[in-house]
Amino acid sequence: MPATYTIDQESSLVRIVCSGVFTNQEMIDCMERLYRDPARRPGMPSLIDCREVENMQVTPAGCQAAATIGATLLDPVQPPWAVAVIAPQDEVFWIARTFEVLRAGSPQTVRVFREPTDAQRWLTAFKA
């Protein structure tokens, strides 16, 4: 599966790993599963690791659909939360930045990083 997640209750963090050929539908399916998962608590930050993506097929329209899902399912009931995306590849980085821009002004603060240590540092600072 190109997108899987684990919910770490102890560290209060959602870890998502995207791999292989990653499409709009796979991104949306993962988001819908995660957002409906009762183990995910409101405000729980996420770390999305895209280092294993080999072929990014997510489009700006897919990012818009994902942003709409977040706005519909989460924004009305969520406290602010952080999402850090690790995206070292150019094509993945820029499509993740598209999602970041689309979510600006919402309770979901998205930031895209090329290095895992930078993403983790930012998430830690956001949670503090």
C-alpha positions in Angstrom: 0.0 0.0 0.0 1.5 3.3 -1.0 0.3 5.2 2.1 0.2 3.7 5.6 0.0 5.2 9.0 0.6 4.4 12.6 -0.8 6.3 15.6 1.7 6.5 18.4 -0.4 7.3 21.5 2.6 7.5 23.8 4.3 10.2 21.8 1.0 11.6 20.5 2.1 11.5 16.9 0.7 10.2 13.7 3.4 8.8 11.3 2.4 8.4 7.7 4.7 6.7 5.2 4.1 7.2 1.5 6.0 5.0 -1.0 6.2 3.7 -4.6 3.7 5.2 -7.1 1.7 7.7 -5.1 -1.6 8.9 -6.6 -4.4 11.3 -5.8 -6.7 8.4 -4.8 -4.2 6.8 -2.6 -3.6 10.1 -0.8 -7.3 10.7 -0.3 -8.0 7.2 0.8 -5.3 7.4 3.5 -6.6 10.8 4.7 -10.2 9.5 5.0 -9.1 6.4 6.9 -6.9 8.4 9.2 -9.4 11.2 9.9 -12.1 8.6 10.7 -9.8 6.5 12.9 -11.0 6.7 16.5 -7.5 6.2 17.8 -6.5 9.6 16.3 -7.1 12.3 18.9 -8.0 15.9 18.0 -5.0 18.1 17.6 -2.6 15.1 17.2 0.4 16.2 15.0 1.5 14.2 11.9 4.8 13.4 10.3 4.4 12.4 6.7 7.5 10.7 5.3 7.7 10.7 1.5 11.3 9.6 1.1 10.2 6.3 -0.4 8.0 7.8 -3.1 9.3 6.7 -6.5 6.7 8.2 -8.8 4.6 11.2 -7.6 1.3 11.3 -9.4 -0.5 13.6 -7.0 -1.8 16.6 -8.9 -2.8 20.1 -7.8 -6.4 19.0 -8.2 -5.7 16.1 -5.8 -4.2 18.6 -3.3 -7.3 20.7 -3.6 -9.5 17.6 -3.0 -7.4 16.7 0.1 -7.6 20.2 1.4 -11.4 20.1 1.0 -11.6 16.8 2.9 -9.6 18.3 5.8 -11.8 21.4 5.8 -15.0 19.3 5.8 -14.0 16.5 8.2 -11.6 18.2 10.6 -11.6 22.0 10.7 -15.0 22.3 12.4 -14.0 20.1 15.3 -10.2 20.3 15.6 -7.9 22.4 17.7 -4.9 23.6 15.8 -2.5 20.9 14.8 0.8 20.5 12.9 1.8 18.4 9.9 5.4 18.1 8.8 6.1 16.6 5.4 9.5 15.1 4.6 10.0 15.5 0.8 13.6 15.4 -0.4 12.6 14.9 -4.1 11.8 18.0 -6.1 8.5 16.8 -7.5 7.3 15.6 -4.1 8.4 18.8 -2.4 6.5 21.1 -4.8 3.3 19.2 -4.7 3.5 19.1 -0.9 4.1 22.8 -0.9 0.9 23.2 -2.9 -1.0 21.4 -0.1 0.7 23.6 2.4 -0.5 26.7 0.6 -4.0 25.4 0.3 -4.3 24.7 4.0 -3.0 28.2 5.0 -5.4 29.9 7.4 -6.9 26.6 8.6 -6.3 24.9 12.0 -3.9 22.6 10.2 -0.4 24.1 9.9 1.5 22.2 7.2 5.3 22.6 6.6 7.4 20.8 4.0 11.0 19.9 4.7 13.7 18.1 2.7 15.5 16.8 5.9 13.9 14.5 8.5 15.7 16.2 11.4 14.3 19.6 10.3 10.8 18.2 10.2 11.0 16.6 13.6 12.6 19.7 15.1 9.7 21.9 13.8 7.1 19.4 15.1 8.7 19.3 18.5 8.7 23.1 18.6 5.1 23.3 17.4 3.9 21.0 20.2 5.8 22.9 22.9 
